[in-house]
Amino acid sequence: MAVIVMMGSCKPGVPDDYIQPGKMEDILYDYHIAMAMADEGDPSQRDQRIVEYKEAVLKKYGCTDKQFETSMEYYMRHTERLHDIYENLADRLNDEAKDLGAEGSAAKATYAANGDTANVWKGPQSLVLMPKPGFNSYSFTVKVDTAFHAGDKLQLQFNSSYIIQDGTRNAVAVMAVTLSNDSIVTQTMRISSDSRMTSVYAGAPDMKIKAIRGFILFMPDNGIIPTTTLKILCLTDIQMLRIHAPKPGSTPAGAMPAGPMPPTGGAPQPTGGSSQPTIQAQPAAGQPAPGQPMPAAAAPPASQPAPKPRPAMRPVK
């Protein structure tokens, strides 16, 4: 009886007619990397590169295009299995990005150094969506704490990658920001390509952010496309950056500071007890030494009427 119960509770495996989950995960891993490579270069030859790179991946694993398509149709009918594959796949892609230095980018290093920008996203770093109920959406809420200031900006960003057999690329990301006066600002971003997607809330002066909510939705085709059609959206490297507004009176990088300008023609004098020697400019020829007053210039003579001619003097006898 125990053996019968255990056999009945075991989850049936994938039939031998289809590519097994482990091998399918490896194929899809190389497939996504190949599609990212196909996006580089001349856009007019992108479609040709997609075909060639896909053939190279399938040849590497010894399967035909028909076997791949048939197996993907099977996994689309068993959405849970495909979702599990992509959960592992997303982790592998993230690990690969970290190994290539994605976490050590110059932008992130700057954020960590000055503290004006921080990644406040606490949800999963990767998502897999399919246009089927239960697998086509993800809702999120970002906690707002005392680190948020008035005028803060928000930037939601991620990498999007589609695998579509037929139909349109039709997904949206919505970010709703509630402000301190209970007004709500909504940002909607359509995800229609394989690229780095960014949605920005520009901030409101003198108003703090009270709550952040949103969702990502892979919209169905309303019965136009069969449910067995391969349609997958993979999102990786998901981030939400909180960016502080510049402080009043702060000098932007590269801007000249406010106040009187130093005199031209000589080095400015050091202040605050600097240990650097004082260097004075030598006066030009005809000019007084530094610190000496300028000599008064001679006043021009006042205009006077021309003198009358005097009669010539006669000699005295």
URSUL-V917211 format. One record per pair of residues at least 12 apart in sequence whose C-alpha atoms are under 10 Angstrom apart, sorted by the first residue. I is the first residue (numbers start at 0). J is the second residue. Records with the same first field share a line. If there is no record, write none. Layout:
I: J + J
This chain:
13: 70 + 73 + 74 + 77 + 80
14: 70 + 73
16: 66 + 69 + 70 + 73
17: 66 + 67 + 68 + 69 + 70 + 71 + 72 + 73 + 74
18: 62 + 66 + 67 + 69 + 70 + 71 + 73 + 74
19: 70
20: 70 + 74 + 80 + 81 + 83 + 84
21: 84
22: 60
23: 60 + 67 + 70 + 71 + 74 + 81 + 84
24: 81 + 83 + 84 + 85 + 86 + 87 + 88 + 91
25: 56 + 60 + 84 + 88
26: 53 + 56 + 57 + 59 + 60 + 62 + 67
27: 56 + 57 + 84 + 85 + 88 + 162
28: 56 + 84 + 85 + 87 + 88 + 89 + 91 + 92
29: 52 + 53 + 55 + 56 + 57 + 59 + 92
30: 49 + 52 + 53 + 54 + 55 + 56 + 57 + 162
31: 53 + 56 + 88 + 92 + 160 + 161 + 162 + 233
32: 52 + 56 + 92
33: 48 + 49 + 51 + 52 + 53 + 55 + 56
34: 48 + 49 + 50 + 52 + 53 + 160 + 161 + 162 + 193
35: 49 + 160 + 193 + 194
36: 48 + 49 + 52
37: 49 + 50 + 51 + 52 + 53
38: 193 + 194
68: 164 + 228 + 229
71: 164 + 227 + 228 + 229 + 230
72: 164 + 226 + 227 + 228 + 229 + 230
73: 227 + 229
74: 227 + 229
75: 129 + 131 + 226 + 227 + 228 + 229 + 230 + 231
76: 226 + 227 + 228 + 229
77: 227
78: 129 + 131 + 133 + 134
79: 134
81: 127 + 129 + 231
82: 126 + 127 + 128 + 129 + 134 + 231
83: 127
84: 127
85: 125 + 126 + 127 + 128 + 231 + 233
86: 125 + 126 + 127 + 233
88: 125 + 127 + 233
89: 124 + 125 + 126 + 127 + 233 + 234 + 235 + 236
90: 124 + 125 + 126 + 235
92: 125 + 235 + 236
93: 124 + 125 + 235 + 236
96: 235 + 236
101: 236
102: 236
110: 240 + 241 + 242
114: 242 + 243
115: 151 + 240 + 241 + 242 + 243 + 244 + 245
116: 151 + 152 + 153 + 240 + 241 + 242 + 243 + 244
117: 146 + 153 + 238 + 239 + 240 + 241 + 242 + 243
118: 153 + 154 + 155 + 237 + 238 + 239 + 240 + 241 + 242
119: 141 + 142 + 143 + 153 + 155 + 238 + 239 + 240 + 241
120: 139 + 140 + 141 + 142 + 155 + 237 + 238 + 239 + 240 + 241
121: 139 + 140 + 141 + 142 + 237 + 238 + 239
122: 138 + 139 + 140 + 141 + 237 + 238 + 239
123: 139 + 234 + 235 + 236 + 237 + 238
124: 157 + 234 + 235 + 236 + 237 + 238
125: 157 + 158 + 159 + 233 + 234 + 235 + 236 + 237 + 238
126: 159 + 215 + 232 + 233 + 234 + 235 + 236 + 237
127: 159 + 160 + 161 + 217 + 231 + 232 + 233 + 234 + 235
128: 161 + 170 + 215 + 216 + 217 + 218 + 230 + 231 + 232 + 233 + 234
129: 170 + 216 + 217 + 218 + 219 + 229 + 230 + 231 + 232 + 233
130: 169 + 170 + 216 + 217 + 218 + 219 + 220 + 221 + 226 + 228 + 229 + 230 + 231 + 232
131: 217 + 218 + 219 + 220 + 226 + 230
132: 217 + 218 + 219
134: 216 + 217
135: 170 + 215 + 216 + 217 + 218 + 219 + 231 + 232
136: 170 + 171 + 172 + 214 + 215 + 216 + 217 + 218
137: 172 + 213 + 214 + 215 + 216 + 217
138: 172 + 173 + 174 + 212 + 213 + 214 + 215 + 216
139: 173 + 174 + 211 + 212 + 213 + 214 + 215
140: 174 + 175 + 210 + 211 + 212 + 213 + 214
141: 176 + 210 + 211 + 212 + 213 + 239
142: 209 + 210 + 211 + 212
143: 207 + 208 + 209 + 210 + 211
144: 208 + 209 + 210
145: 207
146: 241 + 243
147: 207 + 208 + 209 + 241 + 242 + 243
148: 204 + 205 + 206 + 207 + 208 + 241 + 242 + 243 + 244
149: 178 + 179 + 202 + 203 + 204 + 205 + 206 + 207 + 208 + 243 + 244
150: 201 + 202 + 203 + 204 + 205 + 206 + 207 + 208 + 242 + 243 + 244 + 245 + 246
151: 200 + 201 + 202 + 203 + 204 + 205 + 206 + 207 + 208 + 241 + 242 + 243 + 244 + 245
152: 199 + 200 + 201 + 202 + 203 + 208 + 240 + 241 + 242 + 243 + 244
153: 174 + 176 + 198 + 199 + 200 + 201 + 202 + 208 + 211 + 239 + 240 + 241 + 242 + 243
154: 174 + 197 + 198 + 199 + 200 + 201 + 238 + 239 + 240 + 241 + 242
155: 172 + 173 + 174 + 186 + 188 + 196 + 197 + 198 + 199 + 200 + 237 + 238 + 239 + 240 + 241
156: 172 + 195 + 196 + 197 + 198 + 199 + 234 + 235 + 236 + 237 + 238 + 239 + 240
157: 194 + 195 + 196 + 197 + 198 + 233 + 234 + 235 + 236 + 237 + 238 + 239
158: 190 + 192 + 193 + 194 + 195 + 196 + 197 + 233 + 234 + 235 + 236 + 237 + 238
159: 190 + 191 + 192 + 193 + 194 + 195 + 196 + 232 + 233 + 234 + 235 + 236 + 237
160: 190 + 191 + 192 + 193 + 194 + 195 + 231 + 232 + 233 + 234 + 235
161: 190 + 191 + 192 + 193 + 194 + 230 + 231 + 232 + 233 + 234
162: 193 + 229 + 230 + 231 + 232 + 233
163: 228 + 229 + 230 + 231 + 232
164: 227 + 228 + 229 + 230 + 231
165: 224 + 225 + 228 + 229 + 230
166: 219 + 220 + 223 + 224 + 225 + 228 + 229 + 230
167: 191 + 218 + 219 + 220 + 224 + 230
168: 189 + 190 + 191 + 192 + 193 + 217 + 218 + 220 + 230 + 231 + 232
169: 189 + 190 + 191 + 192 + 216 + 217 + 218 + 219 + 220 + 232
170: 188 + 189 + 190 + 191 + 192 + 215 + 216 + 217 + 218 + 219 + 232
171: 187 + 188 + 189 + 190 + 191 + 214 + 215 + 216 + 217 + 218
172: 186 + 187 + 188 + 189 + 190 + 196 + 197 + 198 + 213 + 214 + 215 + 216 + 217
173: 185 + 186 + 187 + 188 + 189 + 198 + 212 + 213 + 214 + 215 + 216
174: 186 + 187 + 188 + 198 + 199 + 200 + 211 + 212 + 213 + 214 + 215
175: 187 + 200 + 210 + 211 + 212 + 213 + 214
176: 200 + 202 + 208 + 209 + 210 + 211 + 212 + 213
177: 207 + 208 + 209 + 210 + 211 + 212
178: 202 + 203 + 206 + 207 + 208 + 209 + 210 + 211
179: 205 + 206 + 207 + 208 + 209 + 210
180: 206 + 207 + 208 + 209
181: 208 + 209 + 210
182: 208 + 209
183: 208 + 209 + 210 + 211
184: 200 + 202 + 203 + 211
185: 200 + 211 + 212 + 213
186: 198 + 199 + 200 + 213
187: 199 + 213 + 214 + 215
188: 215
189: 215 + 216
190: 215 + 216 + 217 + 232
193: 232 + 233 + 234
195: 234 + 235 + 236
196: 234 + 237
197: 238 + 239
198: 239
199: 239 + 240
200: 241
201: 242 + 244
202: 242 + 243 + 244
203: 244
204: 244
217: 230 + 231 + 232
264: 280 + 281
265: 278 + 279 + 280 + 281 + 282
266: 278 + 279 + 280
267: 279 + 280
